[in-house]
């Protein structure tokens, strides 16, 4: 019985490498104890597993610490996650954001109704903005409690930020009607993002960074719009991050991206996290020699609605499709893992990474797959 | 010399396909001033143009932005021509769709595309907008005697609301009178089956085919 195997595994398993050692060994072409993995943005779902609401996790540092401690104890998952979420810069620029008791925040009203009002946002100072300072303050508390944990943080791509400031429909129309103003808005987005990262680096010294840019997907933008509107400013952000951090960020775009892969291939990123609606083996063929790949277990059909058996099977399939990618591969979910995902499915994911991803070396099939 | 009816209808069609939301108003006025029938202008000009835009979207010649801009021209034209429809033009036979983004979510591009496509395909649309309280779907469906409730969401956290609406339809005793279709990025056939929704589509063009099939339109 798989459930018995998983139970036994969690009772007896001892990590042979820390997360940092594993990442380092894998990146340098050495054999790692198992494949590096990331269950995307899992803290909200973890809060649910430990009996907390999203609001408690968000508003109470003690709850946040408890979740991270228990996640480490019960699942072996470590690391501090921070940064600018999809709507954070929008919030700082004046968009009305609603934070539900359980669930993901949403834009109630964008900061501006008309792109012509963009000038009203230009004087907002990121370096003194309470929205940004609060994120650093939370990180300070977490780092005091978990000094040994590394920090990973996310920032949001400029066109996605722009959609939270102006509203998605209007932004799309303005990419045709007032493109220069859209560029100004995206520059403002990058200025705010990079200002926060600057403050972060000054205090914490750096960390792994992931750019998340859902609005850039091929379900919303045409290839032409991506090339002419989104990509130039995304490149600016990537260059700015690389300069501040001394290393390239990763990139995640939710949804369909394969029509854009010819252009995405030219981005100077360290990794690309592939949504589950795309084929990981196609991504390996077309992008695998450019950067590392991450993905792409289905968050809803497998993590939320599937059985532990289906989670293990999906992880094996992903490792089979992705592991031999020349620049490396991390087992991951195709997008954020949903709130409501069961403890058993988290355990099954971690179990699969450790068992079937055992003995992982960049560009090679892990030894663990011999048992698959 | 005043332009002929066919010529103006062709211009209306082109205004929509070419996303001319200002020119379309002038052409509509010219069309009305010449005394031509508003219904023909709408169906053969504006709606035919929007159908062409949908076709181009399906063929990946047009993208979301193009469809939105075409629909701006469509609605600008409709605003001028609609008040001039005659009573006999409205047959009252159109199938009714209540559409909205479920409570907790404000992402509405997908819903707007589906609304545009369904409206162009001849459905009568009741658009509840975004972040729609779940009871509102049921109440509106009862009020207008809807044939279809169409719900969308982009968020995994709000998907379950779709299942709740179906339960509420049962409680209200109207589940067998209305078909339910769902869509949105995290939604799958598997999820639709799980909550008991009859219809699921991956995109806006397919949504029209699904809606037609649900209400038995060839």
HADDOCK unambig.tbl for C-alpha pairs under 7 A between the chains (distance, minus, plus):
assign (segid A and resid 103 and name CA) (segid B and resid 157 and name CA) 5.55 0.50 0.50
assign (segid A and resid 104 and name CA) (segid B and resid 157 and name CA) 6.96 0.50 0.50
assign (segid A and resid 106 and name CA) (segid B and resid 105 and name CA) 6.58 0.50 0.50
assign (segid A and resid 106 and name CA) (segid B and resid 106 and name CA) 6.55 0.50 0.50
assign (segid A and resid 107 and name CA) (segid B and resid 106 and name CA) 6.64 0.50 0.50
assign (segid A and resid 169 and name CA) (segid B and resid 109 and name CA) 6.58 0.50 0.50
assign (segid A and resid 172 and name CA) (segid B and resid 65 and name CA) 5.47 0.50 0.50
assign (segid A and resid 173 and name CA) (segid B and resid 65 and name CA) 6.13 0.50 0.50
assign (segid A and resid 173 and name CA) (segid B and resid 69 and name CA) 6.71 0.50 0.50
assign (segid A and resid 220 and name CA) (segid B and resid 64 and name CA) 5.81 0.50 0.50
assign (segid A and resid 221 and name CA) (segid B and resid 63 and name CA) 6.86 0.50 0.50
assign (segid A and resid 221 and name CA) (segid B and resid 64 and name CA) 6.91 0.50 0.50
assign (segid A and resid 222 and name CA) (segid B and resid 63 and name CA) 5.72 0.50 0.50
assign (segid A and resid 300 and name CA) (segid B and resid 186 and name CA) 6.51 0.50 0.50
assign (segid A and resid 338 and name CA) (segid B and resid 156 and name CA) 5.79 0.50 0.50
assign (segid A and resid 338 and name CA) (segid B and resid 157 and name CA) 6.68 0.50 0.50
assign (segid A and resid 339 and name CA) (segid B and resid 157 and name CA) 6.32 0.50 0.50
